[in-house]
Amino acid sequence: MNRQQKFKIEKKLMALPFVNWDRYVDSGDAITIFGWIKRNDDYKDFAIIEFSTDDYEVNVWATSSKEHSESMGKIFQPDSKHNVCQRVEHKFNVKNCIRLKNDILPK
C-alpha cells in the first residue's frame, strides 16, 4: 500500500470520530477494519469497514449502532438505508454466542 492509498483509508476512518478503531485484517484483496462505538449503557456497538485493495474504496460496511448507521451510510453509500443488525441467538441455534440477560427470544 502506498502513501496515497493509506491516506485514502485514513480519511474514511477519520470521518467517523465516534468510532474507536481497534484491529484490521489484510487478506490481500481486502483490508477489513474493526472498531467500537461507545453507548450510554454498559455496552458498545461495533463498526466494520472493508476496503478493496484494487481501488481502496469501501466494499462493505456494517455497524450494530442504530444511532450512527445513517451517518455512516451517508459517507459510504449515500443511497443506502439503515440495515437492522440482528442478534445471532435470535436466528441461529448455537451455544457459542453472547446472550443478553432477560432477553426474550422471538418465536
Secondary structure, 3 states (H helix, E strand, C coil): CCHHHHHHHHHHHHCCCCEEEEEEEECCCEEEEEEEEECCCCCEEEEEEEEECCCCCEEEEEECCCCCHHHHHHHHCCCCCCCCCCCHHHCCCCCCCCCCCCCCCCC
